[in-house]
Amino acid sequence: MNRTLALLVIVCAAAFGCSQGTSTTQPSSLSAVSHSGSAGGASSATVTPQGSSNGVAGSMAAYYDDELFTINFKELPPGGEAANLAHNGSINTIYRSDGCMPNGKMFVSVLDAIQGDGFNPLWREVQVVFKTAPCQQYKSDTAILAAAAAHAISLQPTNELYRCSVIGKK
């Protein structure tokens, strides 16, 4: 087992209660499963790995301040989402855009924090909905917030909450 993967398994098991049977193979393909969102017509999606989403199987790419990182991503169960949203004031944001396919590829999620920058392992999904701006890949929360302030996009918080950890740079 390579060193990075071994560290990930140990951190995951200790901090997030992942199973000891975590796979040491490459992450499986991720697919987006859309479901209806708010009355405004936006939809939100859950990234669902094929097979178990524990350990490396829940890995995906995400941007933070114009750099691409690998994160481990798993949705909390509905009761856990509601309880944390009601009582945890330090949840981070993960920006996603299910309706946008820049250059024919899925929109890569954007994070508002990583370890050492106000990081909490819980992230609330906020959907980026393109209004006047063309569908495009943003690479930082600063760019997303500037586009929202300019009314080019709207930001629609969901009730989806994920346990995420930043594994490292891509």
N, C-alpha and C positions, 0 to 999 in steps of 0.2 A: 504494500500500500504506500503510495507516495506521501511525503511529509505533509503537504497542504491538505490532502484528503483525510489523513489521520487526525490532524488538528481539527478539521471541520467536524468529524464524527465525534470527537471528544467534547468540543464546545457545544455541539448540538445536543448531545446526550445529557450533558450537565445542565445547560441553561434552558433547554426547550423540551426536554423529555422525549426526544426521538427514540425510536426503538433501537435495540442493540443490533438488529439484523439489517442495518443500513447497508445498502448496496455500495460496492466499490467500483461499479462500472460507470460508464459515461452517462450523463443525464439523458433521460428519454425526451422525445419531442414533446413540446408543449402546444396545446391547442386552446384557443379561446372559445368559450361557450357563452353566448350572449343570453341575457334575460332582460325583460323589460325593466326600465328604470322609472324616473319621475314622470309626472304628467306632461312635462315639457318635451317629451319625445326622445329624450336621450336614453341610451341603454347603457347598462354597465355589464362587465363581463368578469368571469372568474377564469383565471388561468388554471387549467387542469392538466397536470401531467398524466401521461398514460401509465397506469400502475400507481404505486404508492407515491405520495407527495412528500414523504419524510426524507430527510437527508439530501443527497445530491440530486435525487429525482425531481426536487422542487426548485432546481437552479434555473435562473434566467438572467438575461442582460438588463441593465438599467443605467441611465445616465445620472451623473451628479456633477454639477459645475463643469460641463463640457467634456467629462471623462467617462468612458464606459467601464462599468463594474459588473461583476457577477454577484447576484444576490440569491439567497435561499428564501423561498417564498411559499407560505402556506396559510390559507384562510382559516380563521378561528371559527369554531362552531357558532351558530346563531346566538345561543345564550351567552357565550363568552364575548361575542361582539357587542351585544347590547349592554352588558355589565361594564365592560371596559370603556365604551363610549360615554356612558353615564358618569363614571367615577374616575377616569384617568385623564388628567389635564395636560399630559405631556406626550400625546400621541403625534407621531410624525405623519407626513403626507406623502403618498405615492400617486403621482399623476399618470393617468392612463387615458387613451382615446380609442374606444372600440370602433367608432365609425370612421376613423382616419386610416388610410393605407398609403402613407407617403412612398412614392416610387414603387407601388405595388407590394410593399412589405408592411408587416404589422408595425404599428407605432410602438417604439421602445419606451417603457416606463421611465419616468423621471422622479428622482428622489429629492426631498428637501433637506436631508441630513445623512451623514455617515458617522461612524465612530469618531469621536474627537470633535464633533461639530453639533452638539446638542442631540445626539442620537438616542432614541428609544427603540427597542426591537418591535414595537407595535406601530403599524402604519395604516392610516385610513385611506381608502381609495377615493380620489377625486377625479371625476371624468372631465376631460378637456373637450369642449364642444366647439367646433369651428363655425363662426357666424359669418364674418366678412373676410377673414383671412383664409387663404387656400389651405387645404390640409397639408401639414408639414411636420417634420420631426423637430421638436424642441429638445435641447440638450441640457437645460438648467431650469431650476424653479424660478430664477430671476427672469429669464426670458418668458416663461409662462405667465408670471405675475404681471410683467410689462404688457404682454399681449392682452391680458384680461383688463388691465387698467385702460388700454386703448380701445376696449370694446370689440376687439377682433375675434375674441373667443369668450366663452363663458365657462365658469368652473362650477361643477355640480357635485357636491359631496355625496357619497353613497353611505350606506350603513354597513359596508363591507370593511372588515378589519383583518389585517394580515400580520402574522409573525414573520418578520423578515430579518435576515442577518446579511451583512455585506461580507462576502467571502474574499474578494480581492479585485484588483484591476483586471480587466478583460485582456 
